[in-house]
């Protein structure tokens, strides 16, 4: 399920992407960070939000992960139609903000915003569910795993749309019919499309994958209440987090999208930086 906040937020301009676009494992892929700067044997598969590579924020965050961990970080272009165009962001703000007055111009601005976002948002809502590309994401992840040098590990990060894949891939093996787990560490931020708590319990319990989640307290979907219920279900199934390597960090004052599309000078931006550190620390702990 998607919500209006899946299509709201800011385009970031605090840096320029340092990576490159190449075809990797048969898909257009952003390879994060400056070429030749990888220092780790491990790699991270980054599954983006609905805007995918069209939104510079995803590239900048992947660059941050690459710089902070030394890992090779890849973002495959797997979202329907290459992702939603970021021009939808300000239009969704107009559409969702309350009317200050019932003037003709204010109403027309709402109508214009609604008509403008229909061509990109509606197809995504109908056909953009991550399960539709999951078989290819599994293939891609297994190819990444196969290419790791001896001693290398595979991490995965998922945001909004990508949270479904990052969670579900934790239940897979490195090769079809094998016994070794595919994913060695998982991080997600404000995940969507999750059937909680069952999907998360399975992701943690099946192969004991270290699982970290950055939760917006005011999220429409995976919010503080759902996260606490999920944590309780995980605890009942596998035991306390101290013994099983999972965490659900609640970010007060933050809304869905804060890990990627936070608006500057808001609580969401404070959460953005804190969640980025949460992810880097998690990957350094379990991948390096």
C-alpha angles and dihedrals in degrees: 000000000000128000134201090262088063086074101039134086142071136303108236122230102170092109144003123249113262098194136085137241114235139151107261124176089350097307135097102255139184110225104203129225133017113318114261096021099104110122102169131078089221132084138206126217108211115203108193136210124265092288094060116176093345088076113070090208091075092054092047092050092048088051089053091053091048092050094044097047106024087230127136104253121198130187111194116206095239105136117108112280091358093296135297117304111255089230084083091069100077091038091056089051089055091046096049102037115098116257112258090201138003093241122144092245092052092049092046090052089056092049091048091050092048094050092044096055097043097085094056106027100044096055089048092051091050104037106011101088110134092231087072091067098029095108089057092046088053091050091048093049092049090051090052090049092049091053095054116112119240109293094021122132134203123233128183133205124191132186127193100310089022095054091079092057096041090053098042094046088062087073094057133092125236091248130019110272092010132123103221114097119249099216125051099184133011131199127176136176124208093337122205134201093034121141097215135237097005099057092048094046090052092048092055101034102046100062101000092246111182102249127196127178132187106209127197106222091216097043114142090223120016096028135152094283094049092044093052091048090049092049090051091051092049091048091051091051104042107008135251122341092244088068100035108038106240133126140178112199115196116213109205116214092019128119134205111295097031095125092061113012104034115158113235119254094025135103086256090066092053087051090047092060094041092050091048089055090046090056096045092048091048094051093045090052096050106025104038 
